[in-house]
Amino acid sequence: MRIIAGTYRSRTLAAPPGLATRPTSDRLRETLFNVLAPRIEGAAFLDLYAGSGAVGIEALSRGAALVDFVERAPAALSVLSANLARLGVTAGFRVHNRSVGAFLKALKAGAGFDVVFLDPPYDADREYTATLTQLGGDAVGVLAPAAVVIAEHRRKEKLEDEYGELRRTRLLEQGDAALSFYAVQP
């Protein structure tokens, strides 16, 4: 894996061993950030199920003001910390060692995340529904006005068009993966 663009362009990243963590491919990450380009500079970015941190680190590289990484797997946390250290990233991020559900419950309204990316393990199907329902319900107040929520999932796994106040605005498919984009609809 490598950083696609920005300050850390072409720098490599490590991934946790085994199949429990599935890093977002370089190609899919490039597609994601091509779509998000106008939103990243100065953004508050939330990387849920962060794994190696590749997506959040890409956001930092491209000018996000703050990235919150949420991950609870010890092996992934170790690799995430090592990736940040190897790149010399010392500011502009926070790492939260807890479950996504607990993290979202603890957040206060007005947190103001501009971009939320979630990529639970593919085998944790319930995590998609639980997290998107929470973001579209009780946790909707942590999103900034005009925020976007993106879920990476298997192409053959169909996510709902609506989760509470979140509605899908776009679906991008690439290989076996897909990106579903959601926004709060007025």
LINCOR-V496635 format. One record per run of one state. SS is the DSSP state (helix for helix, strand for strand, loop for the rest). FROM is the first residue (numbers start at 1). TO is the last residue. If there is no record, write none. Layout:
# LINCOR-V496635
[[SS;FROM;TO] [SS;FROM;TO]]
This chain:
# LINCOR-V496635
[[loop;1;1] [strand;2;2] [loop;3;11] [strand;12;12] [loop;13;25] [helix;26;40] [loop;41;43] [strand;44;48] [loop;49;53] [helix;54;61] [loop;62;65] [strand;66;70] [loop;71;73] [helix;74;87] [loop;88;92] [strand;93;96] [loop;97;99] [helix;100;106] [loop;107;112] [strand;113;118] [loop;119;124] [helix;125;136] [loop;137;139] [helix;140;142] [strand;143;154] [loop;155;161] [strand;162;163] [loop;164;165] [strand;166;174] [loop;175;176] [strand;177;184] [loop;185;186]]
